[in-house]
Amino acid sequence: MRILINLENTDDIREIYIDVHETLETLKYLIEAEFNIPFSQQILKYDNKMIFNFGSPISSTDIKEDEIVVVAKKQIMNDVSKTNLGSGLGNFTMSKIFDDTMKKIKTNAVPQNTNTNINNSNLFNFPNFQNIHNNNYLENRIKNESQKLKEYYLNNPDELNYLFNTDPELAEVLVSNDEQRLEENVRTKIIKMDEIKKKEKDDHFKLMNADPNDPQAQKKIEEMIRLKNIQENYIMAQEYLPETFSQVHMLFINIEINKNKVVALVDTGAQTTIICESLAKKCGVFNLCDTRFSGIAKGVGTSKILGVIHAAQMKIGEK
């Protein structure tokens, strides 16, 4: 199908051809190649509404043939906001959101216990939970975190789309713009996260006071140390190897088939060049399809092969 892409606040409208069974994510990659707007910085709007759920096929959306989709470039959050709202290896999808607040709470050092063979008694530090659910403190904390969530996710459609997969309830509340529901959702997460941290603290004290000859206690201590090392390794990788956490962008190029302009995906691992039925018909080469070579293509998934076009002229760039 043909979709008209309009660069927001300009008269720049371009055609993009894409199969209806392709996902909105693929459409974003095509837009990146056409408008040179990075995938992660695109905001798509249709009928004056932002588009989410980029993993869905185009056929499942309201987008119709020859209708206009508006693309805008999103605002970039500052480094402080990104740091405070970064994802982590917590017990909840959103647990790291509250790290900024937790860091401001006074931490208690674990007293050394001579009955254990773990010498580093300060291996784990936990917040003081005595007044953590004081009404005024908790309400202010909920409002602050709710505001951060709104600012971050509503300005980052890709992150919001990811949130729909990891925490759909929170994502729906953010989109609904219902302040009360959002604060209730955040309240539940904060309290549950604090309860888990308090339990971790209690378990830690029990282990530090356990019989050093108890194999079960030693096994649990070893597991705590192992998880701590994993978390430190994760944090180190975020700082020194950030590229491993970034999205890999696909390579698209402009080509022509029978004077029909097409944006093609370059796949260096593919054995053959593949074209979908609808595009082959539009380019006038489907009548050359040899159905004797029909079959099933197998790889990461499977797909039906209608046949093979043995030769066709293709213009890449100016050649």
N, C-alpha and C positions, 0 to 999 in steps of 0.2 A: 504494500500500500504506500501511497505518497502522503507524507506529512509536511506541512509548511512550518518552518521554524523561524520565529521572529525574535531578533535581538531586542530586548526590552528598551523602550524609549528611543528607538531608531526605526528607520524605514527599511532596514536590512531584513529581508525575508528570503529564505533559501529552501529548496526542496530536498527532502531526504526520503529515500526509498528503503523500506524495511518490511520484512515479513510480519504478519499479524501475530505469529506464534513466537516471535522474538520478545525478549523482556524489555522493560523500560530501562534497565541497566545498559543493555546494548545500544538503545537509542541515545543514551548519554555519551557513550563512547563515540558514536557517529557525530554527535554535536561537538564533541571535543575536537575531532578531526576537521570539522567544517568551520567552526568559529574560533578555534584555538583557545577555548575556555576550559581549563583543567576540570576533569571529571568531578573532583571533590569540591569544586567551587561553584558548581551549577545549581541554580534553583529553577525548577520547571513549573510552569503554571498553565493550566488549561481551564478555559471558561472562568477566569479570574480566581481560580482555586489552586493552591499548591499541590503538586503531585508527590505522593509518597509510595511506599511499597514497590521499590524499583525491581524487586525480584519477580513481580507479576508479569505475565505476558500482556502484550498490547491489546489482544482480543478481549481481555477481561476488564478493560477500562472503557471509559465513555468516548475516547478519542476516535474520530471518524476520518474516513478518506478525505484528503484535501482540506482538512481543518487546521487551524493555527495553534501551535504550542509555543508559548513565550518562554525564552530562556534569559535568566538574569545571573549576574555574578554575585555570589553571597559575600557578606562581610566576613573578614577574618578576625577571630577572637584574639585578644592579646594573650601573651604567654602566661600571665598569672592565672587567667580564667582557664586556660587549657590545663595548667598544672593542677589547679584545684578540682577540676572535673575529669581528670584522666581516669581511664578504666584500670582495674587491677585484679589481683587474684584473691578477691574476697569471697565470703560466703554468699553474698548477694551480688546481683548484676550491678547494683548501684552503690555498693558499700563504700567504694573509694570516694564517692561524691562528698561524703561527710568527713573526710580526712582532715580538711582544713580546720574544721571546728574541733575535731578530736585532738589535734596537735596543740591547741591552746589550753587544753585541760592539764592540770598538773599531774605528772606521772610519778608513780611510787617505785622506787628501786626495791627489788626483791632482796630481803635480808639473807646473808650467807648462812647456810646450814652445814654444820660439820658432820652431819649424819649421811651426807650424800657424796658420791665421788665425782659429781659435776662441780668443778671448781669455779666456773664463771656464773655466779649467782645472778648477775645482771644481764643474763642472756636475753631475757624477755622483760619488757617494761609494760605496765598496764596503766590506764587512766584511773583516777580516783572517781569511783562511781557514787560517792556518798550523796552529792547534791546534783547529780547529773540530770535527774528528772524533776528538779525544782520547776514549778509551773512557769515562772517568768523566763527562766533560762531556756526551758524547753520550747516555749512558744516563740521566743526570738530566734532560736536555732532553726525551728521549722520554717519560719517565714524567710530567713536568709537563704536556706538551702532550696526552698521552693522557687525563689526569685532567680537563683543561679541556674536551676534546671530550665526554667522558661527561657532565659536569655540565651543559654547555650544551644539547646535543642531546636528552638524555633528559628534560630539563625543558621543552623547546620542541618539541612534536609537529609544528607547522607547519614549523619549520626542518628537522626530521628528515625530514619528508615531501619537502621540497625536495631534501634531500641524496640521497634515494632516486633522484631523477631525474638529479642531477648527478654523484654519486659513489656508485653503488649498492653497491660493494664495501665501502667504509667504513661506510655506513649499516647493512649487514647485520652487520658485525662489532660495531658499537655495540649493536645489538639483541640479539645473541647473548650479550653480556656475557662474552666470552672475552678476558681481559686480555692473554694472550700474542699472540693474533692481532691485537688492536688495536695493541699496541706494535710488532709487525712491520710493520703497515700504515703507522703513523706514521713508523717508522724509514726505510722506503723513500721516503716523501714528503719527509722532511727532507733525506736525502742527495741525492735527485734535485734538489730545489730549490737546495741549496747548490752542486751541480755547475753548474747553470744560472747562478747568480749569479757563480760563479768564472769561467765562460766569458765572461759579460758584462764582467767586470772585465778579463780578458785582451784581449778584443776592443777595449775602450775604450782600453787602453794602446797597442795597435797603431795605432788610429786617431789618437791624439794624437801619435804619432811618424811618421805617414805623410807622404808628400810632399804639401805644400799644393796643388800643381798637379795632383795626381791626381784626376780627376773622380769616380772610383768611391769614393775615400776620403771626399771631400767629400759625396757623396750619402749615404753611410752615416752620417756625422756629422749631417747634416740630419735623417735619419730618427730617430736617437737623440734629438735635440732635440725633434722632433715628438711622439714617444711620451712624453717627459718632460712636455711641455706638456699632453698629453691626461690623464696621470695627475694632474697638479696641478689641472686643471680638474675632474676627477672628485672629488678630495678636497675642493675648494672647494664643489662642489655638495652633497656629503654634509653639510658644516658649515652652509651658508647656505640650502640648498634641500632639506632632508631629506624634505619631503613628496613629492618626485618619486620617492623610493625606497620609499615605503610602498604597501601594498595598498589598492586602492579598494574600499570596502565597498558592496554592493548595497543598495537600499532595498526593504524588505518591509513590507507593511501587512496588518492583519487585516480580512478581509471575510467576508460570509455569502452563500451562494447556496442558496436554498430551505432556510434554517435550518441549513445545513451550514457550520460554521466552517472557513475556508480561509485560509492565509497566501499572499498574492499578491506577486509581484515587480513593482515599478513600473519600466517601461521607457519613458522619455520619448521615445525615438526610434522606438517601434513604431507601425505604422499601425493595427493592430487588437488586440483583446484575445484572447489565446490560452488554451485550456484543453485538457488532455490527455484522451484517451478515457476512461481509468479514472476520473478525477475527475468528468468530465461524467456518467458513468453513476451514480456515487455521489450526485451532487447532483440526479439525476433530470431532467437537461435533454438527455441524449443523444438521446432520442426526437424532439427538435425539430431534429436535425441535417439540414440540406438537402444531400444528397449531389450535387445538380446543380452545386454550387460547389466540388467536389473538385478537387485539383490538387497542385502542388508549390510550397512556399515556398522562396524563394532569398534568401540574405543572406550572412552569414559562412560558413554551411553550407547544406545543403538538408534539407527535411523534408516528409513527405507531409501534405497537407491532406485530411482525411476529408470535410469539408463546412463549412457555416456555420450557426450558430444566430443567426437574425436579431434576436431580442430576448429578453432575460432580465432578471429583477429581481436586483439586487445591492445588498447593504447594506455600506457602507464606514464603519467606526467605528459611530457612532450614527445615521447617515443612510441 
